[in-house]
Amino acid sequence: MDISPVRWSTGKGVGILRVLFFDFVTAMGGVPTVLGHLLPGLNRDIEVLFLDPLESGLASVLEARGVRVVRRGMPGLGRSMGWGRSPKNIGILLRLGPRYLAYAGWLAGYLRRERVDAICCSFVKSAMVALPAAAAARVPLVYYNHGVADVRVLRTLPFLLVGRCARMIVTVSADTQRRLWSGGVPAARTAVVPNGLPPPDPQDHPLAHRERPVVAFVGNLHPLKRVEDLVRAVGVVLNRGVDCELWVIGDSPPGAGDAYRVGLENLAATTGLGDRVCFWGHRPDVATLMGQIDIVVLPSEYESFGMTLLEAMRAGKPCIATATGGVPEVVRHGDTGLLYPVGDVGALCDGLCRLLADGGVRERMGNAGRCRWYREFTLERQVHGMLEVLGTVVSRQRHPL
C-alpha cells in the first residue's frame, strides 16, 4: 500500500492524519524517552496530540518540542495507586469504578469532537482505559508494546483484552513480536518498528583523554539489569592486571527504593574496586559523558531492545551485552560488539579483557556500530515505520475489506 507521509485519506476527507497518544506516565524512563523523540518526529508529518492524566515530565518535554499536549487529569488516579508495574493488577480498574467510566466517557467524546483518526497507547493500563473510549468513538486503537519480559503476562485478562481489541500491536523487535504470537496475537495484527535516535549534537561527544579506559553501564538500577555481574567482572579484570575504571550511570526507578543501588556500592567496596568505580546517579547529559566512555556494557536479564546500545553505537562505542530478547537484533557479535550468555561473568570478563587490550578492535567495532545506527536505527526510519503503520490502520478502519 502506497501511503503518503503528509496527506492521508481519513474520515475528514483527504487531510492531515490526527493521532492521540494517551498514556499514564509515572516517571521519565525508557519508554517516555522513546516517545520524547518519536512524537515530535511524527508531528512534522501528521498532527500529534498527547494526553497524560498524571501530567508527567514527558508532557512538558513534548510541549517544548512542539507537540500539542492535552491536559485532563483523572480524579483519584495517582502514582501511589498501584498502577505501575504489572498488567495483572486489574483490581485498580475496579476500584476506580465510576471515575474510570466517567473518564472513558469523556475520552470518547474528546475523540469525536477533535475528529481523532487513531489513538495509540504504550502501556496496558492506558490501553484498558482507551479501549471502551475508542470503541464508543469508533476510533482504532494501536498498542505500542515496548517489550514482554515475562510471557506469563500475555495470559492475564488485561493483556488478553488489549490483544483481542487493539487494531494493531506495534513492537520494537522481532523477538517481542514472536512473544506476542506465542500469546495468541494474530501475526497480521502485529508490526515491528525498531527504535531510533536522532543525529547527535556535535557538542555531545567531545574528545577527552582519560588516564585509563572507561567501562560503563547506563540505565535504571534494577535487579533485572544485573549490574552486579559487571561489578564482579571488573573486579576480576583488575585482578588480571588489566587497568580500567567502571562508571555506573543511572539510579533506582521511582518508588523502587535505594536497596539495589546500595547493594551495588557495597559489592564494589568488597570487590576492592576502590577509586576504579564511580556511581554517577541520574545524569541528563549522558550523550556528553558517552564521549569519555570506551566500552558500554548492558548485562541485563532481559531487554526488548536496549536504547543504551543505540546511544553507544551512535557515539561510535563498542558494546558488550547479553544475548537476550531483542539485543542480538541490535548488536552484531564480533562486528559492532560482543554478546555473551546471561549471567556468565566469566564470558563477560573475557570480552572486557579482549576489548580493553586492543584499542584498534574497539575503534573498528565502534565505527561499525555508528554505521549500523545510521543505516538502520535513525529516528527518521522509526518515524517512517510508525507513519506506515498508522496510515494502514486508519485506511483499514475507513475502508474495511
C-alpha positions in Angstrom: 0.0 0.0 0.0 1.4 3.4 -1.0 1.0 5.8 1.9 1.9 9.4 1.7 3.7 10.7 4.8 2.0 14.1 4.6 -1.6 13.8 3.3 -3.9 10.9 4.1 -7.4 9.7 3.3 -9.2 10.0 6.6 -12.7 10.3 7.9 -12.3 14.1 7.4 -11.5 13.5 3.7 -8.0 13.9 2.4 -6.1 15.8 5.0 -3.7 15.6 7.9 -3.9 12.5 10.0 -4.6 13.3 13.6 -3.4 10.8 16.3 -3.8 10.9 20.1 -1.1 9.3 22.2 -2.6 8.5 25.5 -0.6 7.1 28.5 -0.2 7.1 32.2 3.5 8.1 32.6 4.7 7.9 36.2 8.3 9.0 35.5 10.8 9.5 32.8 12.5 6.3 31.7 13.0 4.1 28.7 9.5 4.3 27.1 9.0 8.0 27.8 12.4 8.7 26.3 11.4 6.9 23.1 8.2 8.8 22.9 10.0 12.1 23.6 11.9 11.6 20.4 9.3 9.8 18.3 6.2 12.1 18.8 7.9 15.4 17.7 9.3 13.5 14.7 5.8 12.3 13.8 4.4 15.7 14.4 6.3 17.0 11.4 4.1 14.9 9.0 0.9 14.4 11.0 -0.9 16.1 13.8 0.1 14.5 17.1 -1.8 15.1 20.4 -0.6 13.8 23.7 -2.7 13.1 26.8 -1.3 12.1 30.2 -3.7 12.2 33.1 -0.7 12.2 35.5 0.8 15.3 33.8 4.3 13.8 33.9 7.5 15.4 32.9 7.1 13.9 29.4 4.2 16.3 28.8 6.5 19.2 29.4 9.2 17.8 27.2 6.8 17.2 24.3 5.2 20.6 24.7 8.7 22.2 24.4 9.3 20.2 21.3 6.1 21.5 19.6 3.6 18.7 20.3 0.1 19.7 21.4 -0.5 18.5 24.9 -4.0 17.9 26.2 -4.3 18.5 30.0 -7.1 16.5 31.6 -6.4 14.8 34.9 -8.3 11.8 36.2 -9.6 12.4 39.8 -8.3 9.8 42.2 -5.6 8.4 39.9 -2.2 8.8 41.4 1.3 7.2 41.4 0.5 5.6 44.7 -2.5 3.6 43.5 -0.5 0.6 42.2 -0.8 1.1 38.5 2.9 0.9 37.7 4.5 -2.4 37.3 2.2 -5.3 36.2 -0.8 -5.5 33.9 -2.0 -8.2 36.3 -3.4 -5.5 38.5 -6.9 -5.2 37.0 -8.2 -4.5 40.6 -7.3 -0.9 40.3 -9.7 -0.5 37.4 -12.5 -2.0 39.5 -11.6 0.3 42.5 -11.8 3.4 40.2 -15.4 2.5 39.4 -17.4 5.5 38.3 -14.4 7.7 37.9 -12.9 5.2 35.4 -16.1 5.1 33.4 -16.6 8.8 33.5 -13.0 9.4 32.2 -13.5 6.8 29.4 -16.8 8.6 28.5 -15.0 12.0 28.4 -12.2 10.5 26.3 -14.8 9.0 23.8 -16.4 12.5 23.5 -13.0 14.1 23.0 -12.1 11.6 20.2 -15.3 12.6 18.5 -15.0 16.3 19.0 -11.4 16.5 17.8 -12.1 14.1 15.0 -9.1 11.9 16.0 -8.2 9.2 13.5 -6.4 6.8 15.8 -5.4 6.5 19.5 -2.1 5.0 20.5 -1.1 3.6 23.9 2.3 2.3 25.2 1.1 0.7 28.4 -1.6 -1.9 29.0 -3.0 0.1 31.9 -3.5 3.1 29.5 -5.0 0.8 26.8 -7.5 -0.5 29.3 -8.9 3.0 29.7 -8.7 3.7 26.0 -10.5 0.5 24.8 -14.1 1.5 25.7 -13.5 5.1 24.6 -12.1 4.0 21.2 -14.9 1.5 20.7 -17.6 4.1 21.5 -16.0 6.7 19.2 -15.2 4.1 16.5 -11.6 5.0 16.5 -8.9 2.3 16.0 -6.6 1.6 18.9 -2.9 1.0 18.3 -1.0 -0.6 21.2 2.7 0.3 21.1 4.3 -2.6 23.0 7.9 -1.9 24.1 8.7 -5.4 25.5 7.4 -8.6 27.1 9.9 -9.6 29.8 7.6 -12.3 31.3 5.4 -14.3 28.8 3.0 -15.1 31.6 1.8 -11.5 31.3 0.3 -12.5 27.9 -2.2 -14.7 29.7 -3.5 -12.0 32.0 -7.0 -10.6 31.5 -5.9 -7.0 30.7 -3.5 -8.1 28.0 -5.9 -10.6 26.6 -8.5 -7.8 26.2 -5.9 -5.5 24.6 -4.5 -8.2 22.4 -8.0 -9.0 21.1 -9.3 -5.5 20.7 -6.3 -3.4 19.5 -6.4 -2.9 15.8 -2.6 -3.2 15.6 0.2 -4.0 18.1 3.5 -2.4 17.2 6.6 -3.9 18.7 10.2 -2.7 18.9 11.9 -6.1 17.9 11.2 -9.3 16.2 11.8 -11.1 19.5 8.9 -9.3 21.1 6.7 -9.9 18.1 7.4 -13.7 18.4 6.4 -13.5 22.1 3.2 -11.8 21.2 2.5 -14.6 18.6 3.1 -17.2 21.3 0.4 -15.4 23.4 -2.1 -15.8 20.6 -2.0 -12.4 19.0 -2.6 -12.9 15.2 0.5 -12.2 13.1 -1.5 -9.9 10.8 -2.2 -7.5 13.7 1.5 -7.1 14.7 4.2 -4.9 13.1 7.8 -4.3 14.0 9.1 -0.7 14.2 12.6 -0.7 15.7 13.6 2.3 17.9 15.7 5.1 16.6 17.7 8.1 17.7 18.1 11.5 16.1 21.6 12.6 14.8 23.9 13.6 17.7 24.6 17.1 18.6 28.3 17.8 17.7 28.8 19.1 21.2 27.6 15.9 22.8 30.8 13.8 22.2 33.8 16.0 22.9 37.2 14.3 22.6 38.6 13.7 26.1 41.7 11.9 27.2 41.5 9.9 30.4 44.2 8.1 32.3 42.7 4.7 31.8 39.8 3.1 29.7 36.3 3.6 31.0 33.8 0.7 31.1 30.2 2.0 31.6 26.7 0.8 32.4 23.9 3.3 31.6 20.3 2.7 32.7 18.0 2.2 35.6 19.5 0.4 38.6 17.1 -2.5 38.9 17.8 -6.2 39.6 16.8 -7.2 36.0 19.8 -5.2 34.8 22.2 -7.5 36.6 24.7 -4.7 37.2 26.3 -6.9 39.9 27.6 -9.1 37.1 29.5 -6.1 35.7 30.9 -5.1 39.1 32.2 -8.6 39.7 33.6 -8.8 36.2 35.5 -5.5 36.5 37.0 -6.8 39.8 38.3 -9.9 38.0 39.7 -7.8 35.2 41.6 -5.6 37.5 43.0 -8.7 39.3 44.2 -9.9 36.0 46.3 -6.7 35.7 44.1 -5.0 33.0 43.6 -1.4 34.1 40.2 0.3 33.7 37.6 2.2 35.6 33.9 1.5 35.9 31.2 4.1 35.6 27.6 3.3 36.7 25.3 5.9 35.3 21.7 5.8 36.4 19.7 5.5 39.6 16.9 3.4 41.0 13.5 3.7 39.3 10.9 5.9 41.2 9.3 4.1 44.0 11.9 1.2 43.9 13.9 2.4 46.9 17.7 2.5 47.2 18.4 -1.1 48.3 19.7 -2.3 44.9 22.0 0.7 44.4 23.3 0.5 48.0 23.9 -3.2 47.4 26.0 -2.5 44.3 28.0 0.1 46.2 28.7 -2.4 48.9 29.6 -5.1 46.4 32.1 -2.7 44.7 33.7 -2.0 48.0 34.0 -5.6 49.0 35.3 -6.5 45.5 38.1 -3.9 46.0 37.3 -1.6 43.2 38.2 1.4 45.3 38.8 4.5 43.1 38.2 2.4 40.0 34.4 2.8 40.3 32.1 5.8 40.1 28.4 5.8 40.7 27.2 8.9 38.9 23.5 8.6 39.7 21.0 10.0 37.2 22.6 12.2 34.6 20.7 14.3 31.9 24.0 14.7 30.0 24.6 11.0 29.1 25.4 11.9 25.5 28.2 14.1 26.7 29.5 11.5 29.1 29.4 9.0 26.3 32.3 10.8 24.7 34.6 9.8 27.6 33.4 6.1 27.6 35.4 3.4 25.9 33.1 0.4 26.3 29.3 0.2 27.1 28.1 -2.9 28.9 24.4 -4.0 29.2 24.4 -7.2 31.3 20.5 -7.4 31.6 18.4 -10.4 32.3 16.1 -9.3 29.5 15.9 -6.3 27.1 13.3 -6.0 24.4 15.7 -3.7 22.5 18.2 -1.7 24.6 18.2 2.0 23.9 21.5 2.3 25.7 23.1 0.2 22.9 21.8 2.7 20.3 23.2 5.6 22.2 26.6 3.8 22.3 26.5 2.9 18.7 25.6 6.5 17.6 28.6 7.7 19.6 30.9 5.1 18.0 31.4 3.0 21.1 31.6 -0.8 21.1 29.1 -2.7 23.2 29.2 -5.9 25.3 25.7 -7.2 26.1 23.8 -10.3 27.0 22.3 -12.3 24.1 18.7 -11.8 25.4 15.4 -10.6 23.9 15.9 -8.1 21.1 19.6 -7.4 21.8 21.0 -9.6 19.1 18.9 -7.6 16.6 20.8 -4.5 17.6 24.4 -5.7 18.4 26.1 -7.9 15.8 28.5 -10.2 17.6 32.1 -9.6 16.5 31.1 -6.7 14.4 29.6 -3.9 16.5 30.3 -5.5 19.8 30.3 -8.8 21.8 27.4 -10.9 23.1 27.5 -13.4 26.0 25.0 -15.6 27.8 23.0 -14.0 30.6 24.8 -14.4 34.0 28.1 -15.7 32.5 30.5 -13.4 34.4 33.5 -15.4 33.0 32.4 -14.7 29.4 31.9 -11.0 30.3 35.4 -10.9 31.8 36.9 -12.4 28.7 35.1 -9.9 26.5 36.2 -6.9 28.6 39.8 -8.1 28.5 39.7 -8.5 24.8 38.4 -5.0 24.1 40.5 -3.3 26.8 43.7 -4.8 25.5 43.2 -3.7 21.9 42.2 -0.1 21.1 42.2 -1.0 17.4 39.4 -3.5 17.9 37.4 -1.0 20.0 37.7 1.6 17.2 36.7 -0.9 14.5 33.7 -2.1 16.4 32.7 1.5 17.4 32.9 2.7 13.8 30.8 -0.4 12.6 28.2 0.4 15.3 28.0 4.0 14.2 27.5 2.9 10.6 24.8 0.4 11.6 22.9 3.1 13.6 23.0 5.4 10.6 21.7 2.7 8.2 19.1 1.0 10.4 18.3 2.9 13.6 17.8 6.6 12.9 14.8 8.5 14.2 13.9 9.1 10.6 13.5 5.4 9.9 11.5 4.9 13.1 9.1 7.8 12.2 8.7 6.4 8.7 7.8 2.9 10.1 5.3 4.3 12.5 3.7 6.5 9.8 3.2 3.5 7.6 1.5 1.6 10.5 -0.8 4.4 11.5 -1.7 5.1 7.8 -2.5 1.5 7.2 -4.7 1.2 10.4 -6.7 4.3 9.6 -7.2 3.2 6.0 -8.5 -0.2 7.1 -10.8 1.5 9.6 -12.3 3.8 6.9 -12.3 1.3 4.1 -12.7 -2.2 5.6 -12.3 -5.2 3.2 
